[in-house]
């Protein structure tokens, strides 16, 4: 049952990472700053991704070493959810376009390995 539970969260992470990649594709930081719907969409997916990662690590803590920046994703989710009033657009954008693609690849590899 543990493996199945983890797979559910891994699928959620993959879906959120793919959504962030889709939302940001062909866009710029300035687009992000100017478009409240884009900001809301990216931030929501980062929250989902971080929450799914936190749940995954509770079930299988060893996965933290297999997913680059796993803890950062969880911590960043907390910033997005609780520090919305001090959120820096540049930091969110950086996480979305630089960290998420690597994380997406790692999560996909874990899912592939688990069949």
VENTAWO-V775714 format. One record per residue. N is the residue number from 1. PSI is psi in degrees with one decimal (999 if undefined). OMEGA is omega in whole degrees, -180 to 180 (NA if undefined). D_LAST is the distance of its C-alpha to the last C-alpha in Angstrom with 1 decimal. Layout:
N/PSI/OMEGA/D_LAST
N/PSI/OMEGA/D_LAST
This chain:
1/-36.0/-179/14.4
2/-47.7/-177/14.3
3/-42.4/180/10.5
4/-43.2/179/10.5
5/-44.0/179/13.6
6/-41.3/-180/12.3
7/-38.4/178/9.5
8/-46.2/-180/12.5
9/-36.3/176/14.5
10/-40.8/176/12.2
11/-40.6/177/12.1
12/-42.0/178/15.9
13/-44.0/-180/16.4
14/-45.1/180/14.8
15/-41.6/179/17.0
16/-42.3/179/20.0
17/-40.3/178/19.7
18/-36.9/177/19.5
19/-45.3/179/22.5
20/-44.3/179/24.4
21/-40.9/179/23.9
22/-44.2/-178/25.1
23/-34.7/-174/28.0
24/-11.4/-178/29.2
25/127.2/179/28.8
26/7.0/-179/32.3
27/164.7/180/33.8
28/169.3/175/35.9
29/-39.6/179/36.8
30/-40.2/174/40.0
31/-45.7/-180/38.2
32/-44.9/-179/36.2
33/-33.3/-175/39.5
34/-14.2/-171/41.2
35/100.8/-178/38.7
36/-30.2/179/38.3
37/-40.6/177/35.6
38/-45.1/178/33.5
39/-47.0/-179/34.0
40/-42.8/-179/33.1
41/-47.4/-180/29.9
42/-47.4/-179/28.7
43/-41.1/180/29.9
44/-43.5/-180/28.2
45/-34.8/176/24.7
46/-34.9/175/25.3
47/-47.3/180/26.2
48/-46.2/-179/23.0
49/-46.4/-180/21.0
50/-39.0/179/23.0
51/-42.7/178/22.9
52/-38.2/177/19.1
53/-43.8/179/19.1
54/-43.5/180/21.8
55/-38.9/178/20.0
56/-45.8/-178/16.9
57/-26.2/175/19.3
58/-36.7/-179/21.1
59/-44.6/-178/18.2
60/81.9/-178/16.9
61/-28.1/-178/19.8
62/-19.8/180/18.5
63/-18.1/179/16.2
64/-36.9/180/19.6
65/-12.5/-178/19.9
66/-9.9/180/16.7
67/111.8/-180/17.6
68/135.2/176/21.0
69/27.8/-179/23.6
70/-47.1/-178/21.5
71/-37.7/178/24.8
72/-38.4/179/26.7
73/-42.4/178/24.4
74/-47.3/-179/25.1
75/-38.9/-180/28.8
76/-34.0/175/29.1
77/-40.7/180/27.9
78/-37.5/177/30.8
79/-46.6/-179/33.2
80/-44.3/-176/32.2
81/-38.4/-172/32.5
82/-17.7/-178/35.6
83/32.1/-176/37.3
84/-31.5/-176/37.4
85/-11.5/179/41.1
86/14.0/-178/40.8
87/130.8/180/37.6
88/120.1/-177/38.2
89/-40.1/-180/37.1
90/-38.4/179/36.8
91/-43.9/179/34.5
92/-46.3/-179/32.2
93/-43.5/-180/32.2
94/-45.7/178/31.5
95/-45.0/-176/28.4
96/-41.1/-173/27.3
97/-18.1/-178/27.8
98/-37.4/-176/27.4
99/-39.7/-173/24.9
100/-40.5/179/22.4
101/-41.2/178/21.3
102/-42.7/178/20.3
103/-43.3/180/18.6
104/-44.2/180/16.6
105/-40.7/180/15.5
106/-43.1/180/14.5
107/-41.0/178/12.6
108/-42.0/179/10.7
109/-43.1/178/10.0
110/-41.3/178/8.8
111/-41.2/179/6.3
112/-41.3/-180/5.2
113/-28.3/-178/5.5
114/1.5/176/3.8
115/999/NA/0.0
